Every structure is written in C-alpha cells, then in structure tokens.
Amino acid sequence: MVAASRLLSMAVLALVLCAVPAYAQNGRITGTVKDASGTALSGVGVRATNQRTNAASRTTTATDGSFTISGLAAGPYTVSASMPGLRTVSQNVSVGAAQSVSLDLVLQPVTLEAVTVTAMLREQELAKVPFSIAAPTEQALRLRGA
C-alpha cells in the first residue's frame, strides 16, 4: 500500500513538473492603440489570430490604450484592432516560446461620403385624381344643422 502511494505521488509530481515548462512556452503580445493624432484609444477590440490554426484570442484596450494578449502558442499571428468610425488595422507578428512581443497600432479615421437622394414628384392632372371632390350645397348644410 505504501509503495503504491509513493508511486502515485511520484507520478503526480512528474506530471506537475512536465506541465510547468509547457506553460512557460506560451508567449504574449502587448502594445497600445492610438488614433492618427497620437491619442490613446480605450475600448478598441484587439484580436490575435494564429495563422496556422486560425485560433483567435481577443481583448479590449484599457483607458490608456494598452492591451495584453497572453497564453499564445509560438507561431505567426495576425493582430487586428477595430473600432466603429475608424479603419481596422492589421499587422503580422511572430511570437516565440516564452516571448513577449510589443506592438503599437494606429487607427485612421474613416472618410464618409455624402449621399444625396432625389425624387421626382409625379404630376397628375385633376381629372386623373382617383377620388372625387364635392362641395356641399346650402340645403345639405341646413339639414346637418350647420
């Protein structure tokens, strides 16, 4: 019984020791998102997509425009940032094992175009109007009590 308990303890210890280096193999991407004038943008959606597996990790920038996406497997990633009213920007980076990659992104404003809608009124002659107009007579008004 003691031998089995020791064997189980050794197996658990071996699994824990193997898991620690595997966890340390993960990398992370940190950075800031700013607008064209250099002002930090908060609430920007940032996504890192692994180019090999298409696995995506998402986060949102803090009030100072900073973001961190951690727990990333080593490999090539496409990092994109998007916010309504601004153009989405993407950049490719390579994350190594236990490596931290720094990335600064700048979002440009979207140029809006004016759209003018015009409509033409279709003219109709009075004779072609689909309802009739009748003026009340004096007698009809008296009968109604007016």
HELIX and SHEET records of a PDB file:
HELIX    1   1 VAL A    2  ALA A   24  1                                  23    
HELIX    2   2 LEU A  126  LYS A  128  5                                   3    
HELIX    3   3 GLU A  138  ARG A  144  1                                   7    
SHEET    1   A 3 SER A  66  LEU A  72  0                                        
SHEET    2   A 3 GLY A  27  ASP A  35 -1                                        
SHEET    3   A 3 SER A 100  LEU A 107  1                                        
SHEET    1   B 4 ALA A  56  THR A  60  0                                        
SHEET    2   B 4 GLY A  45  ASN A  50 -1                                        
SHEET    3   B 4 GLY A  75  MET A  83 -1                                        
SHEET    4   B 4 LEU A  86  VAL A  95 -1                                        
END                                                                             
